[in-house]
Amino acid sequence: MPNKAITENIESSKTKIDILMNDVGIEDISCDGIDVPIFIFHKDYESIRSNIIYTDADELSSFVVKLSQLCGKQISVYSPIVDGKLEDGSRLQTTLGNTITRYSTFTIRRFREDPLTPIDLIENNTMSIDMAAYFWMVIEKGTSILFCGGTASGKTTALNALSLFLPATFKIVSIEDTREINLPHENWIAGTTRTGFAATEDFKTGKDIDMFDLIRVALRQRPKVIIVGEVRGKEAYTLFQAMTTGHLSYSTIHASDMHTLIQRLENKPIDLPRALLTSLDLIVFLNS
C-alpha cells in the first residue's frame, strides 16, 4: 500500500514538480524538454532520473511562462531567456521553445532555508576540525577571503557556512545576482542585482542595477563586512579597493588553481591591477 501522505501530496499537487519542490533534500531540478524525464540533484544521492515527464510541448511552454511570471518577468519570442528568483528564494533559469532551444526548458536551483554550518562541513568531510578552528580564528581576527573552485564545488556553501563565525554585532552587506547567502545576523543588508526594463519607442530603458552599483552603495552604508556572491567583472576593482580601506570582504570566483585565478583576476573582464592583490588575506580552493 502506498504511503497515504505521499499519495495525498501527489494528488493535491498543482504542478508536476510540486512533489520535488517539497523535498528538502533536492538541490536542483532540471527539465530539458519533452519526452525526457526531469532530472534532479539530491544532496545525498546526487544525480537522479525522475519518473516525471512532459509529453506535450505546449503544456511545457505554458508552465515555463508561469514560472517566469512567478519571478516577476515575462518570457517571449522577443526575450526567450529568463534568469530570476522564485518566491522561496530558489534560482530559476528558463528558455522558450522554438527560439534558442528546440523545446522549452527550465532549471531550478533550490534555496536552503537552513544553510550548512561549519559543523556540517566537518561532518561531510569538506574540512577538518583543525581547519574549522583556523577559519574561526582568522575570521574573528579580521581576514578577507576569496573562495575558489569549479562549478558546483561548494564555494558559496563554504562562504555562507564560514560567515557564521562573524561576530553577531558586525554590520554585513551581501551582494548577489540571485540571493543564495543566508545569514542569522540581525545587522545584515541583502542586496541583489536588477535587470533594466525593456526599451520601447515610447519608454526609456530602466537602468540595470549591477554588482558595481551595489558595491558603491554598500560602501556608503558603513559595513564592517562586504560579501559578494561572485566576482566576474569591474566590481572586483571596487571590492579590492574596499579591502585596502579596511573593509573585510568575502567572495567567490571560478578558478581551480592559483595560475587560473591570477589569469582571471589580471585579464579582462576583471582586469585587476596586481598591486591590489596584496589586500587579499586568504585564498581557499575547493574541489568538486
C-alpha positions, 0 to 999 in steps of 0.5 A, a space after each residue: 500500500 502506498 504511503 497515504 501522505 505521499 499519495 495525498 501530496 501527489 494528488 493535491 499537487 498543482 504542478 508536476 514538480 510540486 512533489 520535488 519542490 517539497 523535498 528538502 533534500 533536492 538541490 536542483 531540478 532540471 527539465 530539458 524538454 519533452 519526452 525526457 524525464 526531469 532530472 534532479 540533484 539530491 544532496 545525498 544521492 546526487 544525480 537522479 532520473 525522475 519518473 516525471 515527464 512532459 509529453 506535450 510541448 505546449 503544456 511545457 511552454 505554458 508552465 515555463 511562462 508561469 514560472 517566469 511570471 512567478 519571478 516577476 518577468 515575462 518570457 517571449 519570442 522577443 526575450 526567450 531567456 529568463 534568469 530570476 528568483 522564485 518566491 522561496 528564494 530558489 534560482 530559476 533559469 528558463 528558455 522558450 521553445 522554438 527560439 534558442 532551444 528546440 523545446 522549452 526548458 527550465 532549471 531550478 536551483 533550490 534555496 536552503 532555508 537552513 544553510 550548512 554550518 561549519 559543523 556540517 562541513 566537518 561532518 561531510 568531510 569538506 574540512 577538518 576540525 583543525 581547519 574549522 578552528 583556523 577559519 574561526 580564528 582568522 575570521 574573528 581576527 579580521 581576514 578577507 577571503 576569496 573562495 575558489 573552485 569549479 562549478 558546483 564545488 561548494 564555494 558559496 556553501 563554504 562562504 555562507 557556512 564560514 560567515 557564521 563565525 562573524 561576530 553577531 554585532 558586525 554590520 554585513 552587506 551581501 551582494 548577489 545576482 540571485 540571493 543564495 547567502 543566508 545569514 542569522 545576523 540581525 545587522 545584515 543588508 541583502 542586496 541583489 542585482 536588477 535587470 533594466 526594463 525593456 526599451 520601447 519607442 515610447 519608454 526609456 530603458 530602466 537602468 540595470 542595477 549591477 554588482 558595481 552599483 551595489 558595491 558603491 552603495 554598500 560602501 556608503 552604508 558603513 559595513 564592517 563586512 562586504 560579501 559578494 556572491 561572485 566576482 566576474 567583472 569591474 566590481 572586483 576593482 571596487 571590492 579590492 579597493 574596499 579591502 585596502 580601506 579596511 573593509 573585510 570582504 568575502 567572495 567567490 570566483 571560478 578558478 581551480 588553481 592559483 595560475 587560473 585565478 591570477 589569469 582571471 583576476 589580471 585579464 579582462 573582464 576583471 582586469 585587476 591591477 596586481 598591486 591590489 592583490 596584496 589586500 587579499 588575506 586568504 585564498 581557499 580552493 575547493 574541489 568538486 
